Amino acid sequence: MRYHPISQAKNEIRLLLLLPECDGIEPQGILLHHGLDEAPAYTALSYCWGDPLDSKEISINGTSVSVTKNLYAALLHIRHRTDPKIWWIDAICINQTDDAEKSWQVQLMRDIFQRAFSATVWLGPATARTDAAMDYLEKLGNRGIFMQIADNEDLVLKQWARLMSKPLIHDDEDLTSAGNDDVRPLESQNNPMKNEEIYLPGVKEMFYEFIGIHDEKTMIPIQDLGELFSLPWWSRTWVLQEHAQARAVVFRCGFKCINHIYIAGALLVLTEFQNALIESPTFNPATEAGARVVHWARGHDVQLRPFLVFKIALEKTVPLALLLRATCVVTYDELFQWQSVFHATDPRDKIFGLLGLALDREDLRKYGLLPDYTLSCQEVYANAMKALVRQGHISILSHVQFPKTMEGLPSWAPDWSRLIQPPLQHLKWEGGFDPEYGACKTLRKMSQEAEAADTTQEGANELVLLGLVHDTIIDSERGLEGLTVLAQSDWAQRVLSWLRLLEDLTLRHKDSFAAETQRHAAMFRTSTADYSLPNGERVRMTQNSLLIAALVIYGERPEALEELGVQKTQRENGLFDGVTPDSLSHFHSEHYLMEVRHRCRNRRPFITSKGHLGLGPKHLREGDITAVLAGWQVPCVLRPVSDGKFEFVGEAYVDGIMDGEAVGDRVEGDLITLI
């Protein structure tokens, strides 16, 4: 089809007048041209393109046009029986072969969805399971909204966490019939009356329904929801902006439709159920309730993406650095096997698809970051990285991981087209990091004036930062591979293997440690990068809690250390001073297991010439250096190359410098050029 040009100066867009259905005839439409400000009421379609090689023909302006099979199915379902309707559909309304037009039209997509009368999400053709899931979500969402669960999260979490950790009561005398009184909402959280007596029976009944203790027909339909939430729309990068910017959204799967508020309400209920499990310090998966909950959660891992879609829509705008963290970094939970990433057919859209949603999009534009499909993906990723670093997001370097699947990227530019493993620090939605490190201490980031002066000589493939070279890596151990084992007993053995690697490494450099207790403390801190999850909260690991955890893993008695073959770890060395039965009860060994699993994934231990034990990327090698960069709480590993420049290898935990010991009182750093 030949597109007639539209005017960028007038903010023109094309709209599709979709003609009503006619038996036996493919979808037909007429393209209209309008300035965005003068456009008639239209509905924007959010959908997954699908396989471009799997296409069907439709008629536009009397000309045959190929569209993907998924879009063809959407047009069959959304066209009206009797009346023509106006739609905006990107694959049809934007000339996809014109990179210049596509670039400025993509910059308008935020406004296009905001000004649409409504948006329709096309999830795909229906099946019996997706129909059942749509019905369930509408019912559960309506119930969650009526019960005001969003306004009473503390009560719900407390009640569900208690129920998860106690034996199930198959004939609970406290439960009345599930009538209207049982789901009566609280009138106010500030009400001094004991409204829990009215509210909690309904919450308790909902819990028992979820795990099917009284009637398995009431259980969360894991397979139905799994099939619905596994549809490609939920994993597409562009949907975040499209869903968040629309004024009203209707979800359609086949011929079933749900208002987005009911899906949001249902996801909130399901997420609170998961949160109650995560935050329950006494949760026991060995109980009947626990087994049922884990069975549900493992079948429900796909819920993370839908939750993020709605969370980002609720927040409306978040910085690009956080959006990249939410959409590109794998989210793991070993118990439930969650993972969540978003995809794009064009890898450049991993950036462009988020810019319209980013809170800092105008600031990023000042650094030259805006949709431009005339650039290669390598140029887009390098430009995005430079813009984020110039904003002060030095920590985005944690996204640089190897091997990269895309050739031609500078060492310092992330390959956002691949899965990014979880960094050492978690970037929080409200800002800040978990855990808080302080390796850079008082080092000042580059001022705008200095940045302007220094970056004029910065090559296209170079990144100039301020920092300090710390030390040289002189020895390392292999990492652990094959991290797919989920059985607790098998993982306990893997933890022991990990500790033995650290033990062997430190024993080869025993003279670097003033005492055995120092060596042991460094070994155990490094095993999890000084990080733990006691009581479900991310905090820095204290020496005592880490030693307690190690004792639990080793068999709850110091003698077990030697029986398991761990060398030179005896009570007389002071390794377990202060450990008592009471202290053991305050730290759960599964938290330690979980953190070791996360920290050793794709990492290997090393030691520096000054005797600092560390944890770095698995492709580091002897001769690499450790460094601290201004503005980044975590050290990194660099590889010296010619002319005093460096390749970036990856982030690192370096025991003994995580609180600024390498910086001391220095304020000014040295120029470090990465290539």
C-alpha positions as CSV (number, residue, x, y, z in Angstrom):
1,M,0.0,0.0,0.0
2,R,1.2,3.5,-0.8
3,Y,1.0,5.9,2.1
4,H,0.2,9.5,1.6
5,P,2.6,11.7,3.6
6,I,1.6,13.3,6.9
7,S,2.9,16.5,8.4
8,Q,5.2,16.5,11.4
9,A,4.8,20.2,11.8
10,K,1.0,19.8,12.2
11,N,1.3,16.7,14.4
12,E,-0.7,14.8,11.9
13,I,-1.7,11.1,12.5
14,R,-3.6,8.6,10.5
15,L,-6.7,7.0,11.8
16,L,-8.5,3.8,10.5
17,L,-12.2,3.9,9.8
18,L,-12.9,0.2,10.3
19,L,-15.9,-0.8,8.3
20,P,-18.6,-3.0,9.8
21,E,-18.5,-6.8,9.4
22,C,-19.8,-8.4,6.3
23,D,-20.1,-12.2,6.1
24,G,-17.3,-13.9,4.3
25,I,-15.3,-10.7,3.7
26,E,-12.0,-9.8,5.2
27,P,-11.7,-6.7,7.4
28,Q,-11.9,-3.5,5.5
29,G,-11.0,0.1,6.3
30,I,-10.2,3.6,5.1
31,L,-7.3,5.7,6.3
32,L,-8.0,9.2,7.4
33,H,-5.6,12.1,8.1
34,H,-6.1,14.4,11.1
35,G,-4.1,16.7,13.2
36,L,-3.8,15.2,16.7
37,D,-5.5,18.2,18.3
38,E,-8.5,18.1,15.9
39,A,-8.9,14.3,15.6
40,P,-12.4,12.8,16.1
41,A,-13.1,10.4,18.9
42,Y,-11.1,7.2,18.3
43,T,-10.1,4.0,20.2
44,A,-6.5,3.0,20.4
45,L,-5.6,-0.7,20.0
46,S,-2.9,-2.3,22.2
47,Y,-1.9,-5.7,20.9
48,C,1.0,-8.0,20.2
49,W,2.1,-7.9,16.6
50,G,3.0,-11.6,16.4
51,D,5.1,-13.3,13.8
52,P,5.5,-11.0,10.8
53,L,5.9,-14.1,8.5
54,D,2.5,-15.4,9.6
55,S,0.2,-12.9,7.8
56,K,-3.2,-12.5,6.2
57,E,-4.7,-10.0,3.9
58,I,-7.1,-7.1,4.7
59,S,-8.4,-4.3,2.5
60,I,-7.3,-0.7,3.2
61,N,-8.4,2.1,0.8
62,G,-9.4,-0.7,-1.6
63,T,-5.9,-2.1,-1.6
64,S,-4.8,-5.5,-0.3
65,V,-2.5,-5.2,2.8
66,S,-0.7,-7.9,4.7
67,V,-1.1,-7.8,8.5
68,T,0.0,-10.4,11.1
69,K,-2.4,-13.2,11.9
70,N,-2.9,-11.8,15.5
71,L,-3.9,-8.4,14.2
72,Y,-6.2,-10.0,11.6
73,A,-8.0,-11.9,14.5
74,A,-8.2,-8.7,16.5
75,L,-9.9,-6.8,13.6
76,L,-12.4,-9.6,13.2
77,H,-13.4,-9.3,16.9
78,I,-13.4,-5.5,17.3
79,R,-15.2,-4.5,14.2
80,H,-18.8,-3.5,14.8
81,R,-21.7,-5.4,13.4
82,T,-23.5,-2.5,11.8
83,D,-21.5,0.7,12.2
84,P,-18.1,1.9,11.1
85,K,-15.7,2.8,14.0
86,I,-12.6,4.9,14.2
87,W,-9.4,3.2,15.5
88,W,-5.7,4.0,15.8
89,I,-3.6,0.9,15.2
90,D,0.1,1.4,14.9
91,A,0.9,-1.3,12.2
92,I,-1.7,0.3,9.9
93,C,-1.6,4.0,10.8
94,I,2.2,4.4,10.7
95,N,4.2,3.7,7.6
96,Q,6.5,1.0,9.1
97,T,8.9,1.2,6.1
98,D,9.7,4.9,6.7
99,D,12.1,5.1,9.6
100,A,11.9,8.9,9.7
101,E,8.1,8.9,10.0
102,K,8.2,6.1,12.4
103,S,10.6,8.0,14.7
104,W,8.5,11.1,15.1
105,Q,5.2,9.1,15.2
106,V,6.6,7.0,18.1
107,Q,7.4,10.2,19.9
108,L,3.6,11.0,19.7
109,M,2.4,7.7,21.0
110,R,2.1,9.0,24.5
111,D,-0.2,11.7,23.3
112,I,-2.1,9.4,20.9
113,F,-3.0,7.0,23.8
114,Q,-3.8,9.9,26.2
115,R,-6.1,11.6,23.8
116,A,-7.9,8.4,22.7
117,F,-11.5,8.1,23.9
118,S,-10.5,4.7,25.2
119,A,-8.0,1.9,24.6
120,T,-8.8,-1.8,23.9
121,V,-6.3,-4.4,24.8
122,W,-6.4,-7.4,22.5
123,L,-5.0,-10.4,24.3
124,G,-5.8,-12.9,21.6
125,P,-8.4,-15.5,20.6
126,A,-10.2,-17.3,23.4
127,T,-9.9,-20.8,24.7
128,A,-12.0,-22.5,27.4
129,R,-9.3,-21.8,29.9
130,T,-8.9,-18.1,29.0
131,D,-12.7,-17.7,29.2
132,A,-12.7,-19.2,32.7
133,A,-9.8,-17.0,33.7
134,M,-11.6,-13.8,32.5
135,D,-14.7,-14.8,34.4
136,Y,-12.6,-15.5,37.6
137,L,-10.7,-12.2,37.4
138,E,-13.9,-10.2,37.0
139,K,-15.5,-11.9,40.0
140,L,-12.4,-11.8,42.2
141,G,-11.7,-8.2,41.3
142,N,-15.2,-7.1,42.1
143,R,-15.0,-8.9,45.4
144,G,-11.6,-7.3,46.2
145,I,-12.8,-3.9,45.4
146,F,-15.9,-4.3,47.5
147,M,-13.9,-5.6,50.5
148,Q,-11.5,-2.6,50.2
149,I,-8.5,-4.8,50.4
150,A,-6.3,-2.0,49.0
151,D,-7.2,0.1,52.0
152,N,-6.7,-2.6,54.6
153,E,-3.5,-4.4,53.5
154,D,-2.0,-4.7,57.0
155,L,-5.1,-6.5,58.3
156,V,-5.2,-8.9,55.3
157,L,-1.4,-9.6,55.4
158,K,-1.5,-10.3,59.2
159,Q,-4.5,-12.7,58.9
160,W,-3.2,-14.6,55.9
161,A,0.3,-14.9,57.2
162,R,-1.1,-16.4,60.4
163,L,-3.3,-18.9,58.5
164,M,-0.4,-20.0,56.3
165,S,1.8,-21.0,59.3
166,K,-0.7,-23.0,61.3
167,P,-2.4,-26.4,60.8
168,L,-5.4,-26.2,58.5
169,I,-8.8,-26.4,60.2
170,H,-11.1,-28.4,57.9
171,D,-14.1,-27.6,60.0
172,D,-13.4,-24.2,61.3
173,E,-16.0,-23.2,63.9
174,D,-14.9,-19.6,63.6
175,L,-16.1,-19.4,60.1
176,T,-19.7,-18.5,59.4
177,S,-21.4,-19.0,56.1
178,A,-19.9,-17.0,53.3
179,G,-22.7,-14.5,53.2
180,N,-22.6,-10.7,52.7
181,D,-21.7,-10.1,56.4
182,D,-18.5,-12.0,55.9
183,V,-17.2,-9.7,53.2
184,R,-18.5,-6.5,54.6
185,P,-15.8,-3.8,54.1
186,L,-14.3,-1.8,57.0
187,E,-15.8,1.7,57.1
188,S,-12.4,3.2,58.0
189,Q,-9.0,2.2,59.2
190,N,-9.2,4.9,61.8
191,N,-12.4,3.6,63.3
192,P,-11.7,2.9,67.0
193,M,-14.3,0.1,66.9
194,K,-13.0,-3.5,66.5
195,N,-14.0,-3.7,62.8
196,E,-11.8,-6.8,62.5
197,E,-14.6,-8.8,63.9
198,I,-16.7,-7.9,60.9
199,Y,-13.9,-7.9,58.3
200,L,-11.6,-10.8,59.0
201,P,-14.1,-13.7,58.7
202,G,-14.4,-12.8,55.0
203,V,-10.6,-12.6,54.6
204,K,-10.3,-16.0,56.3
205,E,-12.9,-17.5,54.1
206,M,-11.1,-16.1,51.0
207,F,-7.9,-17.8,52.2
208,Y,-9.6,-21.2,52.6
209,E,-11.2,-20.7,49.2
210,F,-7.8,-20.0,47.6
211,I,-6.3,-23.2,48.8
212,G,-9.5,-25.3,48.4
213,I,-9.6,-26.7,51.8
214,H,-13.4,-26.8,52.0
215,D,-14.1,-27.2,48.3
216,E,-11.4,-27.7,45.7
217,K,-13.6,-26.0,43.1
218,T,-13.0,-22.7,44.8
219,M,-9.2,-22.9,44.5
220,I,-7.4,-20.3,42.4
221,P,-7.6,-21.7,38.9
222,I,-3.8,-21.9,38.3
223,Q,-3.9,-23.4,34.8
224,D,-6.6,-21.0,33.6
225,L,-4.8,-17.9,34.9
226,G,-1.5,-19.3,33.7
227,E,-2.8,-19.6,30.2
228,L,-4.3,-16.1,30.2
229,F,-1.2,-14.4,31.7
230,S,1.1,-16.3,29.4
231,L,-0.4,-14.7,26.3
232,P,2.3,-12.6,24.5
233,W,0.7,-9.2,25.2
234,W,1.7,-9.3,28.9
235,S,5.4,-9.6,28.0
236,R,5.6,-6.9,25.4
237,T,7.6,-3.7,26.3
238,W,5.2,-1.3,24.4
239,V,2.1,-2.4,26.4
240,L,3.5,-0.6,29.5
241,Q,3.1,2.8,27.9
242,E,0.0,2.0,26.0
243,H,-1.9,0.8,29.1
244,A,-0.6,3.5,31.5
245,Q,-1.4,6.5,29.3
246,A,-4.9,5.5,28.2
247,R,-7.8,7.2,30.0
248,A,-9.9,4.0,30.1
249,V,-8.9,0.5,29.2
250,V,-11.0,-2.6,28.3
251,F,-9.3,-6.0,28.1
252,R,-10.6,-8.3,25.4
253,C,-9.8,-12.0,24.9
254,G,-11.9,-13.5,22.1
255,F,-15.4,-12.0,22.7
256,K,-15.1,-11.6,26.5
257,C,-14.3,-8.2,27.8
258,I,-13.3,-6.9,31.3
259,N,-12.8,-3.4,32.5
260,H,-9.2,-3.0,33.6
261,I,-10.3,-2.0,37.2
262,Y,-11.4,-5.6,37.8
263,I,-8.2,-7.1,36.6
264,A,-6.3,-4.6,38.8
265,G,-8.5,-5.5,41.8
266,A,-8.0,-9.2,41.3
267,L,-4.2,-8.8,40.8
268,L,-4.1,-6.9,44.1
269,V,-5.8,-9.7,45.9
270,L,-3.5,-12.3,44.4
271,T,-0.4,-10.2,45.1
272,E,-1.4,-9.7,48.7
273,F,-1.7,-13.4,49.0
274,Q,1.8,-13.8,47.8
275,N,3.1,-11.0,50.0
276,A,1.6,-12.7,53.0
277,L,3.5,-15.8,52.2
278,I,6.8,-13.9,51.6
279,E,6.4,-11.9,54.8
280,S,5.4,-14.8,57.0
281,P,8.5,-15.5,59.2
282,T,7.0,-18.8,60.3
283,F,5.7,-20.1,56.9
284,N,6.3,-23.8,56.7
285,P,6.0,-25.3,53.2
286,A,5.8,-28.8,54.8
287,T,2.4,-28.1,56.3
288,E,-0.7,-28.9,54.3
289,A,-1.5,-25.2,53.9
290,G,2.1,-24.5,52.9
291,A,2.2,-27.3,50.3
292,R,-1.0,-26.0,48.7
293,V,0.3,-22.4,48.7
294,V,3.6,-23.4,47.1
295,H,1.7,-25.5,44.5
296,W,-0.4,-22.4,43.6
297,A,2.6,-20.0,43.6
298,R,4.7,-22.2,41.4
299,G,1.9,-22.4,38.9
300,H,1.4,-18.6,39.1
301,D,4.9,-17.3,38.3
302,V,3.5,-15.5,35.2
303,Q,1.7,-13.1,37.5
304,L,4.7,-10.8,37.9
305,R,4.3,-9.3,34.5
306,P,0.6,-8.4,34.8
307,F,1.4,-7.0,38.3
308,L,4.1,-4.7,36.8
309,V,1.8,-3.6,33.9
310,F,-0.7,-2.4,36.5
311,K,1.8,-1.1,39.0
312,I,3.4,1.1,36.3
313,A,0.0,2.3,35.2
314,L,-0.8,3.3,38.8
315,E,2.5,5.1,39.2
316,K,2.0,6.7,35.7
317,T,5.6,7.8,35.3
318,V,8.8,6.4,36.7
319,P,12.4,7.2,35.7
320,L,13.9,5.3,32.8
321,A,16.6,3.7,35.0
322,L,13.9,2.1,37.1
323,L,11.8,1.1,34.1
324,L,14.8,-0.7,32.6
325,R,15.4,-2.4,36.0
326,A,11.7,-3.6,36.0
327,T,11.5,-4.8,32.4
328,C,15.0,-6.1,31.6
329,V,16.3,-7.7,34.8
330,V,15.2,-11.2,35.7
331,T,13.3,-11.4,39.0
332,Y,14.0,-14.7,40.7
333,D,12.5,-16.4,43.7
334,E,13.8,-19.9,44.1
335,L,10.8,-21.2,46.1
336,F,8.2,-19.9,43.6
337,Q,10.4,-19.8,40.4
338,W,9.3,-16.3,39.5
339,Q,10.9,-14.5,36.7
340,S,9.8,-11.5,34.7
341,V,11.2,-9.7,31.7
342,F,9.6,-7.8,28.8
343,H,10.4,-8.3,25.2
344,A,10.4,-6.3,21.9
345,T,10.5,-7.5,18.3
346,D,12.8,-4.6,17.5
347,P,15.5,-4.6,20.3
348,R,15.7,-0.8,19.9
349,D,12.2,-0.7,21.4
350,K,13.6,-1.9,24.7
351,I,14.5,1.8,25.0
352,F,12.1,3.6,22.7
353,G,9.1,1.7,24.1
354,L,9.8,3.1,27.6
355,L,10.8,6.7,26.8
356,G,7.2,8.0,26.5
357,L,6.5,6.6,30.0
358,A,9.7,7.8,31.7
359,L,9.4,10.6,34.2
360,D,12.8,12.0,33.0
361,R,12.1,11.8,29.3
362,E,12.6,15.6,28.7
363,D,15.9,15.5,30.7
364,L,17.0,12.5,28.6
365,R,16.1,14.4,25.5
366,K,18.6,17.1,26.4
367,Y,21.3,14.4,26.2
368,G,20.1,13.4,22.8
369,L,18.1,10.3,23.7
370,L,14.8,10.1,21.7
371,P,13.3,7.6,19.3
372,D,15.3,7.5,16.1
373,Y,15.0,4.4,14.0
374,T,17.7,5.6,11.6
375,L,20.2,4.6,14.4
376,S,21.5,1.0,14.9
377,C,20.7,-0.8,18.0
378,Q,24.3,-0.5,19.2
379,E,24.1,3.3,18.8
380,V,20.8,3.4,20.7
381,Y,22.1,1.4,23.6
382,A,25.3,3.4,23.8
383,N,23.4,6.7,23.6
384,A,21.0,5.5,26.3
385,M,23.8,4.5,28.6
386,K,25.6,7.8,28.2
387,A,22.4,9.8,28.8
388,L,21.7,7.8,32.0
389,V,25.2,8.1,33.3
390,R,25.2,11.8,32.6
391,Q,22.0,12.0,34.7
392,G,23.9,10.5,37.5
393,H,22.7,6.9,37.2
394,I,26.2,5.4,37.4
395,S,24.7,2.2,39.0
396,I,23.1,1.3,35.6
397,L,26.6,-0.1,34.9
398,S,25.4,-3.1,36.8
399,H,23.3,-4.0,33.7
400,V,26.6,-4.6,31.8
401,Q,26.9,-8.4,31.8
402,F,28.6,-11.0,29.6
403,P,28.4,-12.7,27.3
404,K,26.6,-10.1,25.1
405,T,24.5,-11.4,22.3
406,M,24.9,-8.3,20.3
407,E,28.2,-7.6,18.7
408,G,29.8,-4.1,18.4
409,L,28.8,-2.7,21.8
410,P,31.4,-0.9,23.8
411,S,32.4,-2.8,27.0
412,W,30.5,-0.2,29.1
413,A,27.1,-0.4,27.2
414,P,24.6,-3.0,28.4
415,D,23.0,-5.4,26.0
416,W,19.4,-4.9,27.0
417,S,18.3,-7.3,24.3
418,R,19.4,-10.2,26.6
419,L,18.3,-11.3,30.0
420,I,20.0,-9.2,32.7
421,Q,20.7,-11.1,35.9
422,P,19.9,-9.5,39.3
423,P,22.6,-7.0,40.3
424,L,24.1,-6.8,43.8
425,Q,21.7,-4.0,44.7
426,H,18.0,-3.8,44.3
427,L,16.7,-0.5,43.0
428,K,13.6,0.4,45.0
429,W,10.5,1.9,43.5
430,E,10.5,4.8,46.0
431,G,14.2,5.5,45.3
432,G,17.4,4.3,46.9
433,F,19.0,0.8,47.0
434,D,18.8,-2.4,49.0
435,P,21.2,-3.1,50.5
436,E,22.9,0.2,51.1
437,Y,26.6,0.1,50.4
438,G,29.0,3.0,50.5
439,A,32.1,2.1,48.5
440,C,32.2,5.5,46.7
441,K,31.8,7.4,50.0
442,T,32.6,11.1,49.5
443,L,33.9,10.9,45.9
444,R,32.2,13.6,43.9
445,K,30.6,12.8,40.6
446,M,31.6,14.8,37.6
447,S,30.2,18.3,37.6
448,Q,28.3,19.4,34.5
449,E,31.1,21.9,33.7
450,A,33.8,19.3,34.0
451,E,31.6,16.8,32.1
452,A,31.2,19.2,29.3
453,A,34.9,19.8,29.1
454,D,36.0,16.2,29.4
455,T,33.4,14.6,27.1
456,T,34.3,16.8,24.2
457,Q,37.3,14.6,23.8
458,E,35.4,11.4,24.6
459,G,35.2,9.1,21.6
460,A,31.9,7.7,20.4
461,N,32.8,4.4,22.0
462,E,34.3,5.8,25.1
463,L,32.8,6.7,28.5
464,V,34.8,9.0,30.9
465,L,34.1,8.8,34.6
466,L,35.7,9.8,37.9
467,G,37.0,7.1,40.3
468,L,39.9,5.4,42.0
469,V,41.8,2.3,41.0
470,H,42.0,0.1,44.1
471,D,43.9,-3.1,43.7
472,T,44.8,-6.0,41.4
473,I,43.1,-9.4,41.3
474,I,45.8,-12.1,41.8
475,D,43.7,-15.3,42.3
476,S,40.2,-16.6,41.8
477,E,38.1,-19.7,42.0
478,R,35.6,-21.1,39.6
479,G,31.9,-20.4,40.1
480,L,29.1,-22.9,40.6
481,E,27.3,-24.0,37.5
482,G,24.0,-25.9,36.9
483,L,22.0,-23.7,39.3
484,T,18.6,-25.3,38.5
485,V,18.4,-27.7,41.5
486,L,15.5,-26.7,43.8
487,A,15.5,-29.4,46.4
488,Q,16.5,-27.9,49.8
489,S,18.9,-30.8,50.6
490,D,20.7,-30.5,47.3
491,W,21.0,-26.8,47.7
492,A,22.4,-27.2,51.1
493,Q,25.2,-29.3,49.6
494,R,25.7,-26.6,46.9
495,V,26.0,-24.0,49.6
496,L,28.7,-26.2,51.2
497,S,30.5,-26.4,47.9
498,W,30.4,-22.6,47.6
499,L,31.8,-22.2,51.1
500,R,34.5,-24.7,50.3
501,L,35.5,-22.6,47.2
502,L,35.9,-19.6,49.5
503,E,37.7,-21.6,52.1
504,D,40.2,-22.9,49.6
505,L,40.8,-19.5,48.1
506,T,41.4,-17.9,51.5
507,L,43.6,-20.7,52.7
508,R,45.9,-20.2,49.7
509,H,46.4,-16.6,50.9
510,K,46.1,-17.2,54.6
511,D,48.9,-14.7,55.4
512,S,46.6,-11.9,54.1
513,F,44.4,-12.2,57.2
514,A,45.5,-11.2,60.6
515,A,43.6,-14.0,62.3
516,E,41.5,-17.0,61.6
517,T,38.4,-15.2,62.8
518,Q,39.0,-12.4,60.2
519,R,39.4,-14.9,57.5
520,H,36.2,-16.7,58.5
521,A,34.2,-13.5,58.8
522,A,35.4,-12.3,55.3
523,M,34.5,-15.7,53.9
524,F,31.0,-15.8,55.2
525,R,30.3,-12.1,54.4
526,T,31.5,-12.7,50.8
527,S,29.4,-15.8,50.4
528,T,26.3,-13.6,50.1
529,A,27.9,-10.2,49.3
530,D,27.1,-9.2,52.9
531,Y,23.4,-9.5,52.3
532,S,20.5,-11.3,53.9
533,L,16.7,-11.5,54.1
534,P,15.8,-12.0,57.8
535,N,12.1,-11.7,58.3
536,G,11.6,-10.8,54.6
537,E,13.5,-7.5,54.7
538,R,16.6,-6.8,52.7
539,V,19.3,-5.5,55.0
540,R,23.1,-5.7,55.3
541,M,24.2,-9.0,56.8
542,T,25.7,-8.6,60.3
543,Q,28.7,-10.9,61.1
544,N,26.8,-12.7,63.9
545,S,23.7,-13.4,61.8
546,L,25.8,-14.7,59.0
547,L,27.7,-17.0,61.3
548,I,24.5,-18.2,62.8
549,A,23.2,-19.0,59.3
550,A,26.3,-20.9,58.4
551,L,26.0,-22.9,61.7
552,V,22.5,-23.8,60.8
553,I,23.4,-24.9,57.3
554,Y,26.4,-26.9,58.6
555,G,24.2,-29.0,60.9
556,E,23.3,-26.8,64.0
557,R,26.5,-27.9,65.8
558,P,30.1,-26.9,65.3
559,E,31.3,-30.5,65.1
560,A,29.4,-30.9,61.9
561,L,31.8,-28.4,60.2
562,E,34.7,-30.9,60.3
563,E,32.5,-33.8,59.5
564,L,31.4,-32.1,56.3
565,G,35.1,-31.5,55.3
566,V,35.3,-27.8,55.9
567,Q,38.9,-27.1,56.9
568,K,40.2,-25.2,59.8
569,T,36.8,-24.1,61.1
570,Q,36.7,-25.0,64.8
571,R,35.0,-23.5,67.8
572,E,38.3,-22.6,69.4
573,N,39.0,-20.2,66.5
574,G,36.1,-18.1,67.7
575,L,34.0,-18.7,64.6
576,F,30.8,-19.2,66.6
577,D,31.3,-17.0,69.6
578,G,28.0,-15.7,70.8
579,V,25.9,-18.3,69.0
580,T,23.2,-19.6,71.3
581,P,20.0,-21.7,70.8
582,D,18.0,-18.5,71.2
583,S,20.0,-16.6,68.5
584,L,19.5,-19.6,66.2
585,S,15.8,-19.2,66.4
586,H,15.9,-15.7,65.1
587,F,17.5,-16.5,61.8
588,H,16.2,-19.0,59.3
589,S,18.7,-21.0,57.3
590,E,16.5,-20.9,54.2
591,H,17.1,-17.1,53.9
592,Y,20.8,-17.8,53.9
593,L,20.3,-20.6,51.3
594,M,18.3,-18.2,49.1
595,E,20.9,-15.5,49.2
596,V,23.8,-17.8,48.4
597,R,21.8,-19.0,45.4
598,H,21.3,-15.5,44.2
599,R,24.8,-14.2,44.8
600,C,26.8,-17.1,43.4
601,R,24.8,-17.1,40.2
602,N,27.1,-16.2,37.3
603,R,29.7,-15.0,39.8
604,R,33.1,-16.3,41.1
605,P,35.2,-15.5,44.2
606,F,38.5,-13.7,43.9
607,I,41.2,-12.2,46.1
608,T,43.4,-9.1,45.5
609,S,47.0,-8.4,46.2
610,K,46.1,-6.5,49.3
611,G,44.1,-9.5,50.6
612,H,40.6,-8.4,49.9
613,L,38.2,-11.3,49.2
614,G,35.6,-10.5,46.6
615,L,32.8,-11.7,44.4
616,G,32.8,-10.7,40.7
617,P,31.6,-11.6,37.3
618,K,32.5,-15.1,36.2
619,H,34.6,-13.9,33.2
620,L,37.0,-11.9,35.4
621,R,40.7,-13.0,35.3
622,E,43.9,-12.5,37.2
623,G,45.4,-9.1,36.3
624,D,42.0,-7.3,36.3
625,I,41.8,-4.5,38.7
626,T,39.2,-3.5,41.3
627,A,38.0,0.2,41.2
628,V,35.6,2.5,42.8
629,L,33.6,4.9,40.6
630,A,32.2,8.2,42.0
631,G,28.4,8.0,42.4
632,W,28.2,4.2,42.6
633,Q,27.9,2.4,45.9
634,V,29.4,-0.8,44.5
635,P,33.0,-1.4,43.3
636,C,33.7,-2.8,39.9
637,V,36.2,-4.8,38.0
638,L,38.1,-3.2,35.1
639,R,40.5,-4.7,32.6
640,P,43.6,-2.5,31.6
641,V,44.1,-2.0,27.9
642,S,46.4,0.3,25.9
643,D,46.9,4.0,26.5
644,G,45.8,3.8,30.2
645,K,42.2,3.0,29.2
646,F,40.0,0.1,30.5
647,E,37.4,-2.3,29.5
648,F,34.5,-2.6,31.9
649,V,34.2,-6.2,33.2
650,G,31.4,-5.9,35.8
651,E,30.2,-5.0,39.3
652,A,31.8,-6.6,42.3
653,Y,31.6,-7.1,46.0
654,V,35.0,-6.4,47.6
655,D,35.1,-7.3,51.3
656,G,36.7,-4.5,53.4
657,I,36.0,-1.5,51.0
658,M,32.2,-1.6,50.8
659,D,31.9,1.3,53.3
660,G,34.4,3.7,51.7
661,E,37.6,2.3,53.1
662,A,39.4,2.6,49.8
663,V,38.4,6.2,49.4
664,G,39.2,7.5,52.8
665,D,38.9,11.3,53.0
666,R,39.4,11.8,49.3
667,V,36.8,14.0,47.5
668,E,38.3,14.2,44.0
669,G,38.7,11.1,41.9
670,D,40.8,10.5,38.8
671,L,39.6,10.3,35.2
672,I,38.9,6.8,34.1
673,T,38.2,6.1,30.5
674,L,36.2,3.1,29.5
675,I,36.2,1.7,26.0
